[in-house]
Every structure is written in C-alpha cells, then in structure tokens.
Amino acid sequence: MEKKIFYDVYEVMAMLTISKSHAYKIIRELNRDLREQGYMTITGKVSCKYFDEKFYGLQTA
C-alpha cells in the first residue's frame, strides 16, 4: 500500500471533528505557512507530514 502524501478536507474534518469551512481554513493556513517556507502546495489538500507535525507533534523522517 502506498503511503498517503496529502489529506483532503474530508479527512481533516474527520480527524479534528470540525466543519468543512473550518477545515478549509486550517488547510489554507497550513499551506500558506508551507509556501512561505518555499514549498509548493495543492489547493484543498495539505501535506500529511506537516499536518501531523502541527497538530500531533509527530516528527517523521
């Protein structure tokens, strides 16, 4: 099985038990941070690694 690279809005909604609009807001904020660091982003999706680091404090290699 392939390792997932991005979470979509529905996965963020489920993990954080929040509304769709709030999930999109969080994705936009995280993607803005990533762009400021020089990374490319995809609208409506967020890097699993970055999301996990920001919300759960997980450091993955």
A tleap script that builds the chain and sets N, CA, C and O, in Angstrom:
source leaprc.protein.ff14SB
mol = sequence {
  NMET GLU LYS LYS ILE PHE TYR ASP VAL TYR
  GLU VAL MET ALA MET LEU THR ILE SER LYS
  SER HIE ALA TYR LYS ILE ILE ARG GLU LEU
  ASN ARG ASP LEU ARG GLU GLN GLY TYR MET
  THR ILE THR GLY LYS VAL SER CYS LYS TYR
  PHE ASP GLU LYS PHE TYR GLY LEU GLN THR
  CALA
}
set mol.1.N position { 0.847 -1.190 0.000 }
set mol.1.CA position { 0.000 0.000 0.000 }
set mol.1.C position { 0.886 1.245 0.000 }
set mol.1.O position { 1.882 1.311 0.720 }
set mol.2.N position { 0.511 2.223 -0.814 }
set mol.2.CA position { 1.265 3.459 -0.896 }
set mol.2.C position { 1.022 4.311 0.343 }
set mol.2.O position { -0.068 4.322 0.915 }
set mol.3.N position { 2.078 5.024 0.739 }
set mol.3.CA position { 1.934 5.937 1.860 }
set mol.3.C position { 1.233 7.208 1.384 }
set mol.3.O position { 1.584 7.771 0.347 }
set mol.4.N position { 0.264 7.640 2.133 }
set mol.4.CA position { -0.508 8.839 1.800 }
set mol.4.C position { 0.381 10.075 1.930 }
set mol.4.O position { 1.144 10.194 2.889 }
set mol.5.N position { 0.284 10.994 0.970 }
set mol.5.CA position { 1.087 12.215 0.988 }
set mol.5.C position { 0.260 13.416 1.438 }
set mol.5.O position { 0.767 14.288 2.144 }
set mol.6.N position { -1.018 13.467 1.033 }
set mol.6.CA position { -1.875 14.609 1.347 }
set mol.6.C position { -3.168 14.163 2.018 }
set mol.6.O position { -3.697 13.086 1.742 }
set mol.7.N position { -3.663 15.030 2.914 }
set mol.7.CA position { -5.006 14.885 3.462 }
set mol.7.C position { -5.909 15.844 2.706 }
set mol.7.O position { -5.492 16.947 2.352 }
set mol.8.N position { -7.142 15.429 2.460 }
set mol.8.CA position { -8.106 16.343 1.859 }
set mol.8.C position { -9.010 16.912 2.952 }
set mol.8.O position { -8.870 16.575 4.127 }
set mol.9.N position { -9.924 17.768 2.552 }
set mol.9.CA position { -10.768 18.470 3.521 }
set mol.9.C position { -11.607 17.501 4.357 }
set mol.9.O position { -11.823 17.738 5.545 }
set mol.10.N position { -12.077 16.419 3.747 }
set mol.10.CA position { -12.921 15.476 4.478 }
set mol.10.C position { -12.127 14.728 5.552 }
set mol.10.O position { -12.654 14.435 6.625 }
set mol.11.N position { -10.880 14.427 5.267 }
set mol.11.CA position { -10.033 13.763 6.268 }
set mol.11.C position { -9.717 14.707 7.418 }
set mol.11.O position { -9.726 14.296 8.578 }
set mol.12.N position { -9.438 15.971 7.107 }
set mol.12.CA position { -9.177 16.964 8.154 }
set mol.12.C position { -10.434 17.148 9.009 }
set mol.12.O position { -10.348 17.217 10.235 }
set mol.13.N position { -11.597 17.226 8.363 }
set mol.13.CA position { -12.870 17.340 9.100 }
set mol.13.C position { -13.026 16.188 10.088 }
set mol.13.O position { -13.359 16.402 11.254 }
set mol.14.N position { -12.783 14.969 9.615 }
set mol.14.CA position { -12.977 13.783 10.454 }
set mol.14.C position { -11.966 13.730 11.600 }
set mol.14.O position { -12.331 13.422 12.734 }
set mol.15.N position { -10.711 14.026 11.314 }
set mol.15.CA position { -9.679 13.943 12.352 }
set mol.15.C position { -9.883 14.965 13.455 }
set mol.15.O position { -9.631 14.680 14.626 }
set mol.16.N position { -10.343 16.167 13.080 }
set mol.16.CA position { -10.481 17.247 14.063 }
set mol.16.C position { -11.923 17.468 14.506 }
set mol.16.O position { -12.186 18.326 15.349 }
set mol.17.N position { -12.854 16.705 13.949 }
set mol.17.CA position { -14.288 16.853 14.215 }
set mol.17.C position { -14.725 18.319 14.125 }
set mol.17.O position { -15.254 18.897 15.074 }
set mol.18.N position { -14.481 18.891 12.941 }
set mol.18.CA position { -14.819 20.284 12.683 }
set mol.18.C position { -15.637 20.363 11.396 }
set mol.18.O position { -15.776 19.380 10.668 }
set mol.19.N position { -16.174 21.556 11.134 }
set mol.19.CA position { -16.968 21.773 9.928 }
set mol.19.C position { -16.071 21.838 8.692 }
set mol.19.O position { -14.855 21.999 8.785 }
set mol.20.N position { -16.710 21.707 7.547 }
set mol.20.CA position { -15.978 21.766 6.285 }
set mol.20.C position { -15.312 23.135 6.102 }
set mol.20.O position { -14.159 23.210 5.676 }
set mol.21.N position { -16.025 24.205 6.417 }
set mol.21.CA position { -15.451 25.546 6.241 }
set mol.21.C position { -14.255 25.764 7.163 }
set mol.21.O position { -13.274 26.395 6.769 }
set mol.22.N position { -14.332 25.248 8.377 }
set mol.22.CA position { -13.209 25.383 9.303 }
set mol.22.C position { -12.015 24.536 8.829 }
set mol.22.O position { -10.864 24.954 8.952 }
set mol.23.N position { -12.297 23.368 8.299 }
set mol.23.CA position { -11.228 22.516 7.779 }
set mol.23.C position { -10.512 23.205 6.618 }
set mol.23.O position { -9.284 23.172 6.536 }
set mol.24.N position { -11.278 23.829 5.723 }
set mol.24.CA position { -10.654 24.563 4.612 }
set mol.24.C position { -9.799 25.713 5.133 }
set mol.24.O position { -8.721 25.977 4.601 }
set mol.25.N position { -10.274 26.393 6.166 }
set mol.25.CA position { -9.492 27.500 6.741 }
set mol.25.C position { -8.160 26.992 7.286 }
set mol.25.O position { -7.123 27.619 7.068 }
set mol.26.N position { -8.180 25.875 7.984 }
set mol.26.CA position { -6.943 25.303 8.523 }
set mol.26.C position { -6.005 24.887 7.395 }
set mol.26.O position { -4.802 25.137 7.460 }
set mol.27.N position { -6.553 24.256 6.366 }
set mol.27.CA position { -5.730 23.848 5.220 }
set mol.27.C position { -5.088 25.072 4.572 }
set mol.27.O position { -3.905 25.037 4.235 }
set mol.28.N position { -5.844 26.147 4.393 }
set mol.28.CA position { -5.291 27.371 3.803 }
set mol.28.C position { -4.154 27.928 4.654 }
set mol.28.O position { -3.121 28.340 4.125 }
set mol.29.N position { -4.348 27.938 5.983 }
set mol.29.CA position { -3.308 28.464 6.874 }
set mol.29.C position { -2.043 27.609 6.817 }
set mol.29.O position { -0.936 28.141 6.735 }
set mol.30.N position { -2.205 26.294 6.861 }
set mol.30.CA position { -1.046 25.414 6.807 }
set mol.30.C position { -0.328 25.547 5.462 }
set mol.30.O position { 0.902 25.581 5.416 }
set mol.31.N position { -1.091 25.622 4.371 }
set mol.31.CA position { -0.483 25.775 3.055 }
set mol.31.C position { 0.227 27.120 2.915 }
set mol.31.O position { 1.270 27.206 2.267 }
set mol.32.N position { -0.333 28.166 3.517 }
set mol.32.CA position { 0.338 29.465 3.497 }
set mol.32.C position { 1.693 29.372 4.191 }
set mol.32.O position { 2.692 29.885 3.687 }
set mol.33.N position { 1.720 28.713 5.352 }
set mol.33.CA position { 2.990 28.518 6.067 }
set mol.33.C position { 3.995 27.768 5.200 }
set mol.33.O position { 5.169 28.133 5.140 }
set mol.34.N position { 3.530 26.722 4.533 }
set mol.34.CA position { 4.423 25.929 3.680 }
set mol.34.C position { 4.949 26.754 2.508 }
set mol.34.O position { 6.129 26.654 2.174 }
set mol.35.N position { 4.103 27.564 1.878 }
set mol.35.CA position { 4.548 28.414 0.767 }
set mol.35.C position { 5.585 29.419 1.229 }
set mol.35.O position { 6.551 29.697 0.518 }
set mol.36.N position { 5.385 29.970 2.432 }
set mol.36.CA position { 6.354 30.921 2.983 }
set mol.36.C position { 7.714 30.260 3.213 }
set mol.36.O position { 8.749 30.927 3.191 }
set mol.37.N position { 7.702 28.949 3.431 }
set mol.37.CA position { 8.945 28.196 3.618 }
set mol.37.C position { 9.529 27.734 2.278 }
set mol.37.O position { 10.578 27.092 2.243 }
set mol.38.N position { 8.846 28.063 1.182 }
set mol.38.CA position { 9.355 27.730 -0.137 }
set mol.38.C position { 8.825 26.444 -0.733 }
set mol.38.O position { 9.317 26.007 -1.773 }
set mol.39.N position { 7.835 25.824 -0.105 }
set mol.39.CA position { 7.262 24.584 -0.623 }
set mol.39.C position { 6.091 24.877 -1.554 }
set mol.39.O position { 5.425 25.905 -1.432 }
set mol.40.N position { 5.856 23.969 -2.473 }
set mol.40.CA position { 4.682 24.063 -3.339 }
set mol.40.C position { 3.524 23.382 -2.622 }
set mol.40.O position { 3.725 22.438 -1.858 }
set mol.41.N position { 2.313 23.864 -2.872 }
set mol.41.CA position { 1.130 23.302 -2.210 }
set mol.41.C position { 0.053 23.014 -3.249 }
set mol.41.O position { 0.131 23.466 -4.391 }
set mol.42.N position { -0.945 22.259 -2.830 }
set mol.42.CA position { -2.099 21.953 -3.665 }
set mol.42.C position { -3.335 22.492 -2.950 }
set mol.42.O position { -3.583 22.166 -1.789 }
set mol.43.N position { -4.094 23.304 -3.642 }
set mol.43.CA position { -5.303 23.884 -3.064 }
set mol.43.C position { -6.262 22.785 -2.612 }
set mol.43.O position { -6.551 21.850 -3.359 }
set mol.44.N position { -6.749 22.913 -1.376 }
set mol.44.CA position { -7.725 21.962 -0.854 }
set mol.44.C position { -7.127 20.711 -0.252 }
set mol.44.O position { -7.857 19.842 0.224 }
set mol.45.N position { -5.796 20.605 -0.264 }
set mol.45.CA position { -5.116 19.456 0.339 }
set mol.45.C position { -3.937 19.976 1.138 }
set mol.45.O position { -3.410 21.055 0.867 }
set mol.46.N position { -3.531 19.197 2.123 }
set mol.46.CA position { -2.395 19.597 2.946 }
set mol.46.C position { -1.478 18.396 3.141 }
set mol.46.O position { -1.931 17.254 3.208 }
set mol.47.N position { -0.195 18.671 3.230 }
set mol.47.CA position { 0.795 17.631 3.460 }
set mol.47.C position { 0.482 16.880 4.756 }
set mol.47.O position { 0.298 17.493 5.807 }
set mol.48.N position { 0.424 15.559 4.672 }
set mol.48.CA position { 0.179 14.739 5.864 }
set mol.48.C position { 1.268 14.972 6.901 }
set mol.48.O position { 0.986 15.113 8.091 }
set mol.49.N position { 2.499 15.009 6.445 }
set mol.49.CA position { 3.628 15.177 7.362 }
set mol.49.C position { 3.518 16.500 8.114 }
set mol.49.O position { 3.672 16.533 9.335 }
set mol.50.N position { 3.254 17.583 7.400 }
set mol.50.CA position { 3.174 18.898 8.040 }
set mol.50.C position { 1.970 18.972 8.973 }
set mol.50.O position { 2.079 19.490 10.084 }
set mol.51.N position { 0.836 18.463 8.537 }
set mol.51.CA position { -0.363 18.451 9.374 }
set mol.51.C position { -0.091 17.691 10.671 }
set mol.51.O position { -0.399 18.184 11.757 }
set mol.52.N position { 0.485 16.496 10.561 }
set mol.52.CA position { 0.754 15.679 11.747 }
set mol.52.C position { 1.732 16.374 12.697 }
set mol.52.O position { 1.587 16.285 13.916 }
set mol.53.N position { 2.721 17.061 12.138 }
set mol.53.CA position { 3.676 17.792 12.984 }
set mol.53.C position { 2.979 18.931 13.729 }
set mol.53.O position { 3.209 19.128 14.922 }
set mol.54.N position { 2.130 19.676 13.026 }
set mol.54.CA position { 1.484 20.839 13.633 }
set mol.54.C position { 0.401 20.461 14.642 }
set mol.54.O position { 0.242 21.141 15.655 }
set mol.55.N position { -0.340 19.396 14.384 }
set mol.55.CA position { -1.448 19.049 15.269 }
set mol.55.C position { -1.108 17.997 16.310 }
set mol.55.O position { -1.668 18.010 17.406 }
set mol.56.N position { -0.219 17.107 15.993 }
set mol.56.CA position { 0.056 15.997 16.910 }
set mol.56.C position { 1.489 15.987 17.421 }
set mol.56.O position { 1.846 15.148 18.249 }
set mol.57.N position { 2.318 16.915 16.934 }
set mol.57.CA position { 3.706 16.976 17.373 }
set mol.57.C position { 4.540 15.817 16.890 }
set mol.57.O position { 5.586 15.518 17.467 }
set mol.58.N position { 4.087 15.153 15.827 }
set mol.58.CA position { 4.814 14.000 15.304 }
set mol.58.C position { 5.924 14.447 14.389 }
set mol.58.O position { 5.709 15.288 13.516 }
set mol.59.N position { 7.079 13.911 14.568 }
set mol.59.CA position { 8.222 14.172 13.682 }
set mol.59.C position { 8.472 12.914 12.885 }
set mol.59.O position { 8.844 11.880 13.440 }
set mol.60.N position { 8.267 13.002 11.573 }
set mol.60.CA position { 8.501 11.839 10.707 }
set mol.60.C position { 9.700 12.096 9.833 }
set mol.60.O position { 9.998 13.235 9.473 }
set mol.61.N position { 10.384 11.025 9.496 }
set mol.61.CA position { 11.593 11.160 8.674 }
set mol.61.C position { 11.251 11.347 7.224 }
set mol.61.O position { 12.148 11.476 6.390 }
savepdb mol mol.pdb
quit
